[in-house]
């Protein structure tokens, strides 16, 4: 009996020891897990050292709080400091780039995509309507042209709003000229084509359609200027053109002067036509400048009176009027000297002197100087600042003319501090 009680006591002690050891292990495991989670929580709450950059222009992108909804929507929207600023130096810094990136990320890219899609629909309607094949009947073409007119007027409405907002800025930006031509010319062409279908007129508008398609394709290409890989090149094209416009004006005046001088020198002094030869003693008469074919006798003598005379055309004497004289100078500038080949150097030495002066001054000197200036201008505008300034104009157009007035007051889109 005593032995049995001793075994029970020993079993009880061993069991309590095991329970105590198990509890210690459980406590240690729980303590370790809690310590691990506490460490994670405190590490997450512990701020890591970092720099926070702020654009040091508070209120730069905000619009006035007081506004008239209908006036801003229909007539002239109020401006922000951002929409009034045109300074490329701002976009040479991180501040300017941060503003552009923020606006593009928040709302710019979505509205730009919508404008692009609307233009693609406009382009597609006009292109399908102007296909020179009998794929669509007249009724379908009329509907497509009518759709082109509606979409074109929608785009023109925004161009009119831009002009009302600032006429001088609208005229000074060359992109607006492309926009206006790409919207207005196809709309007018569509109106004329619909009228021809309604009146049963068989008028040919192929030339107007071809020009309209060219303008629409160029406008489609211009949408790529919002993306950096393409926009840098567009910025270079416009920037270089602005830098050398004065030099091009100088070349233009020189060409006009030489065209005027040669027009006075080589203009026909008598009236002529296809049926009337006029004064054949006039050295500038196209009938006197054309090729003549004489008959040769058996003894080798040439009969003075020509038996065949080639009929002159518009290129026989390009200096018969001033516009053609300008065309001749342009052809001479490109290397085509056939416009002066009808005159003999011995008969008109002054013409040769003028031709030599023009070749040296314009073709050799000024053209090579022009190439050098192009290289200098390209180096000056080959930077991201020019592209960002160009993108800023796109964003300005979107927020002023495509957003509603109350949207321009949203603090999430136009915060006081960035």
C-alpha positions in Angstrom: 0.0 0.0 0.0 2.8 2.4 0.9 4.6 1.4 -2.3 1.6 2.2 -4.3 1.2 5.6 -2.7 4.9 6.4 -3.4 4.5 5.6 -7.1 1.4 7.8 -7.3 3.3 10.6 -5.6 6.2 10.2 -7.9 3.9 10.2 -11.0 2.2 13.3 -9.8 5.6 15.1 -9.3 6.8 14.1 -12.8 3.5 15.2 -14.4 3.7 18.6 -12.7 7.3 19.0 -13.8 6.4 18.2 -17.4 3.5 20.6 -17.3 5.8 23.3 -15.9 8.4 22.6 -18.6 5.7 22.7 -21.4 4.3 26.0 -20.0 7.8 27.5 -20.0 8.3 26.4 -23.6 4.9 27.9 -24.6 5.7 31.1 -22.7 9.1 31.4 -24.4 7.6 30.8 -27.9 4.8 33.4 -27.3 7.3 35.9 -25.9 9.5 35.4 -29.0 6.6 35.9 -31.4 5.4 39.0 -29.6 8.9 40.4 -29.6 9.2 39.8 -33.3 5.9 41.5 -34.1 6.8 44.4 -31.8 10.1 44.8 -33.6 8.3 44.8 -37.0 5.8 47.4 -35.8 8.4 49.7 -34.4 10.6 49.3 -37.4 7.6 50.3 -39.7 6.8 53.2 -37.5 10.3 54.4 -37.4 10.7 57.0 -40.2 13.5 56.4 -42.6 15.6 59.4 -43.6 14.4 60.9 -46.8 14.1 64.2 -48.7 10.8 65.8 -49.5 10.9 68.2 -52.4 8.3 71.0 -52.7 7.8 73.3 -55.7 8.6 76.8 -54.2 5.7 78.5 -56.0 2.6 78.3 -53.8 -0.5 79.0 -55.8 1.3 78.8 -59.1 -1.2 76.4 -60.7 -4.4 77.5 -58.9 -7.3 79.5 -60.4 -9.3 82.3 -58.7 -12.0 81.0 -56.5 -14.6 83.5 -57.6 -15.8 82.9 -61.1 -18.8 83.0 -63.4 -19.5 79.5 -64.7 -21.2 80.5 -68.0 -18.7 83.2 -68.8 -15.7 80.9 -68.3 -17.4 78.0 -70.2 -18.7 80.0 -73.2 -16.5 83.1 -73.4 -13.2 83.6 -71.7 -11.8 81.5 -68.8 -9.8 83.0 -66.1 -6.1 82.3 -66.0 -3.6 80.9 -63.5 0.0 81.9 -63.2 0.9 78.7 -64.9 -1.3 79.4 -68.0 0.1 82.9 -68.2 3.8 81.9 -68.1 5.9 81.3 -71.2 9.4 80.9 -70.0 11.6 78.0 -71.1 14.1 78.6 -68.3 11.5 77.3 -65.7 11.6 73.9 -67.4 15.3 73.6 -67.1 14.8 73.0 -63.3 13.2 70.2 -61.4 10.4 72.5 -60.4 9.1 73.0 -63.9 9.4 69.4 -64.8 7.6 68.4 -61.5 4.7 70.6 -62.4 4.4 69.2 -65.9 4.7 65.6 -64.7 2.0 66.1 -62.1 -0.5 67.7 -64.4 0.1 65.1 -67.1 -0.3 62.2 -64.6 -3.4 63.6 -62.9 -5.6 64.7 -65.9 -3.5 65.6 -68.9 -2.9 62.2 -70.5 -6.6 61.2 -70.2 -7.9 64.3 -71.8 -5.2 64.2 -74.5 -6.1 60.6 -75.3 -9.8 61.6 -75.6 -9.0 64.5 -78.0 -6.8 62.3 -80.1 -9.5 59.6 -80.3 -12.0 62.2 -81.4 -9.7 63.5 -84.1 -9.0 59.9 -85.3 -12.8 59.5 -85.8 -12.9 62.8 -87.7 -9.9 61.7 -89.8 -11.5 58.3 -90.5 -14.8 59.7 -91.6 -13.3 62.2 -94.0 -10.8 59.6 -95.4 -13.5 57.0 -96.0 -15.8 59.6 -97.6 -13.0 60.8 -100.0 -11.8 57.3 -101.1 -11.6 57.6 -104.9 -13.2 54.2 -105.5 -16.8 53.1 -105.7 -16.7 51.4 -102.3 -19.5 53.5 -100.9 -22.6 54.9 -102.6 -23.5 58.6 -102.5 -25.8 58.2 -99.5 -23.0 56.7 -97.4 -20.6 59.3 -98.6 -23.0 62.1 -97.6 -23.3 60.7 -94.1 -19.6 60.4 -93.8 -19.1 64.0 -95.0 -21.8 65.2 -92.7 -20.1 63.4 -89.7 -16.9 65.1 -90.8 -18.6 68.5 -90.7 -20.0 68.0 -87.2 -16.7 66.7 -85.8 -14.8 69.5 -87.6 -17.0 72.1 -86.0 -16.5 70.6 -82.6 -12.7 71.0 -83.0 -13.1 74.5 -84.5 -15.2 75.6 -81.5 -12.2 75.0 -79.2 -9.9 76.9 -81.6 -12.3 79.9 -81.5 -12.3 79.8 -77.7 -8.5 79.8 -77.7 -8.5 82.8 -80.1 -11.0 84.7 -77.9 -8.9 84.0 -74.8 -5.7 85.5 -76.3 -5.7 86.5 -80.0 -2.0 87.5 -80.0 -0.8 84.2 -78.4 -3.0 82.2 -80.7 -1.6 83.8 -83.8 2.0 83.6 -82.5 1.9 79.8 -82.0 2.4 78.0 -85.2 0.7 74.9 -84.0 -2.6 76.8 -84.1 -2.2 77.5 -87.8 -1.9 73.8 -88.5 -4.9 73.1 -86.3 -7.1 75.7 -88.0 -6.2 74.5 -91.5 -6.7 70.8 -90.5 -10.2 71.6 -89.2 -11.4 74.3 -91.5 -10.3 73.1 -95.0 -11.8 69.5 -94.6 -15.1 71.0 -93.3 -15.4 73.4 -96.2 -14.5 70.6 -98.6 -17.2 68.3 -97.0 -19.8 71.1 -97.4 -19.0 71.6 -101.1 -19.1 67.8 -101.7 -22.5 67.4 -100.0 -23.9 70.3 -102.0 -22.6 68.7 -105.2 -24.4 65.5 -104.3 -27.7 67.3 -103.4 -27.7 69.5 -106.6 -26.6 66.7 -108.8 -23.5 68.6 -109.8 -20.6 66.6 -111.1 -18.0 69.2 -110.0 -14.5 67.8 -109.3 -13.2 68.5 -105.8 -10.2 66.2 -106.1 -7.7 69.0 -105.4 -9.5 70.2 -102.3 -9.8 66.7 -101.0 -6.1 66.0 -101.6 -5.1 69.1 -99.7 -7.5 68.3 -96.9 -6.1 64.7 -96.5 -2.6 66.1 -96.4 -3.5 68.6 -93.6 -5.3 65.9 -91.6 -2.4 63.5 -91.9 0.0 66.3 -90.7 -2.3 67.1 -87.8 -2.4 63.4 -86.8 1.4 63.4 -86.8 1.5 66.5 -84.6 -0.3 64.6 -81.8 3.0 62.7 -81.2 4.7 65.9 -80.0 3.3 65.2 -76.5 5.7 62.2 -76.1 9.3 62.9 -75.4 10.8 60.6 -78.0 9.0 62.6 -80.7 8.4 65.9 -79.0 12.1 66.8 -78.8 12.3 66.7 -82.6 9.1 68.9 -82.9 10.6 71.3 -80.5 13.8 71.5 -82.5 11.9 72.1 -85.8 9.9 75.0 -84.3 12.7 76.4 -82.2 15.1 76.4 -85.2 12.5 78.0 -87.4 12.0 80.9 -84.9 15.7 81.5 -84.6 16.4 81.7 -88.3 13.3 83.4 -89.5 15.1 86.8 -89.8 17.8 85.2 -91.9 15.2 83.6 -94.1 13.6 87.0 -94.6 17.0 88.4 -95.8 17.3 85.6 -98.3 13.7 86.2 -99.5 14.3 89.9 -100.1 17.5 89.1 -102.1 15.6 86.5 -104.2 12.7 89.0 -104.8 15.3 91.6 -105.9 17.0 89.3 -108.4 13.6 88.1 -109.7 12.5 91.7 -110.2 15.8 92.7 -112.0 15.7 89.7 -114.4 12.0 90.2 -115.0 12.7 93.8 -116.2 15.6 92.6 -118.2 14.1 89.6 -119.9 10.4 90.5 -120.1 9.0 90.4 -123.7 8.6 93.8 -125.2 5.8 92.9 -127.5 2.5 91.1 -127.1 2.3 87.5 -128.1 0.0 84.5 -127.9 -0.2 81.0 -129.2 -1.7 82.2 -132.5 0.1 85.6 -132.7 3.9 85.5 -132.8 4.3 89.2 -132.2 7.6 91.0 -132.9 10.1 88.3 -133.8 12.9 90.8 -133.6 12.3 91.0 -129.8 15.1 88.8 -128.2 12.8 88.0 -125.3 9.8 86.9 -127.4 9.1 83.2 -126.6 8.6 82.7 -130.4 12.2 84.0 -130.9 13.6 81.7 -128.2 12.1 78.4 -129.3 14.0 75.9 -131.4 13.9 76.4 -135.2 14.6 73.9 -137.9 16.1 74.9 -141.2 16.5 73.1 -144.4 19.9 72.3 -145.8 20.5 72.3 -149.6 22.4 69.6 -151.4 25.5 71.8 -151.7 25.5 72.3 -147.8 23.9 75.8 -147.6 21.3 76.4 -145.0 18.1 78.2 -146.0 17.6 81.2 -143.7 13.9 80.9 -143.4 13.0 78.1 -141.0 10.7 75.4 -142.2 9.7 74.3 -138.7 9.3 76.3 -135.5 8.7 74.7 -132.1 5.7 76.1 -130.4 6.6 77.9 -127.2 5.2 76.9 -123.8 5.1 78.4 -120.4 8.7 77.3 -119.7 10.2 79.0 -122.8 10.5 82.3 -121.0 9.7 82.1 -117.3 10.5 85.8 -117.0 7.4 86.9 -119.1 5.7 87.7 -115.8 6.8 88.3 -112.2 5.4 85.2 -110.5 7.1 83.0 -113.0 10.3 85.0 -112.5 10.1 84.1 -108.8 9.7 80.4 -109.7 12.7 80.7 -112.0 14.8 82.0 -109.1 13.7 79.2 -106.9 14.6 76.6 -109.5 17.9 78.3 -110.0 18.4 78.1 -106.2 17.9 74.3 -106.4 20.3 73.9 -109.2 18.0 74.1 -112.2 19.4 76.7 -114.6 17.3 75.7 -117.7 15.2 78.9 -117.3 18.2 80.9 -118.5 19.5 78.5 -121.1 17.4 80.0 -124.0 19.6 83.2 -124.1 23.1 83.3 -125.6 25.8 84.6 -123.2 27.1 86.9 -126.0 23.8 88.5 -126.6 23.0 89.3 -123.0 26.1 89.8 -120.9 24.2 91.6 -118.1 22.1 88.4 -117.5 25.3 86.4 -117.1 26.7 88.9 -114.6 23.5 88.8 -112.6 23.5 85.0 -112.7 27.1 84.9 -111.4 26.4 87.3 -108.6 23.3 85.3 -107.6 25.2 82.0 -107.7 28.0 83.3 -105.5 26.0 85.4 -103.0 22.9 83.2 -102.5 23.7 79.7 -103.7 27.3 79.5 -102.4 27.7 82.0 -99.5 24.2 82.4 -98.0 23.2 78.8 -98.4 26.3 77.5 -96.6 25.9 80.2 -93.9 22.3 79.0 -93.6 23.4 75.4 -93.0 25.9 76.6 -90.3 23.1 78.6 -88.6 20.9 75.5 -88.7 23.5 73.5 -86.8 23.9 76.2 -84.2 20.2 76.5 -83.7 19.7 72.7 -83.4 22.3 72.5 -80.7 20.6 75.4 -78.8 17.1 73.7 -78.9 18.2 70.1 -78.5 17.2 69.8 -74.8 14.4 68.6 -72.6 13.5 72.1 -71.6 12.2 73.0 -75.1 10.1 69.8 -75.1 8.7 70.5 -71.6 7.8 74.0 -72.6 6.0 72.6 -75.6 4.2 70.1 -73.4 3.2 72.9 -71.1 1.3 74.6 -74.0 -0.6 71.4 -74.5 -1.6 71.2 -70.8 -2.5 74.8 -70.8 -4.9 74.3 -73.7 -6.4 71.2 -72.0 -7.1 72.9 -68.6 -8.3 76.2 -70.0 -10.6 74.9 -72.8 -11.4 71.3 -72.2 -12.0 71.3 -68.4 -15.1 72.7 -66.8 -14.7 75.8 -64.7 -15.4 73.9 -61.4 -12.8 71.2 -62.4 -10.1 73.9 -62.5 -10.8 74.6 -58.8 -10.3 71.0 -57.6 -7.5 71.0 -55.1 -6.5 67.5 -56.0 -5.8 68.6 -59.5 -4.7 72.2 -58.8 -3.2 72.2 -55.3 -1.7 75.3 -53.6 1.5 73.4 -52.9 3.1 70.6 -54.8 
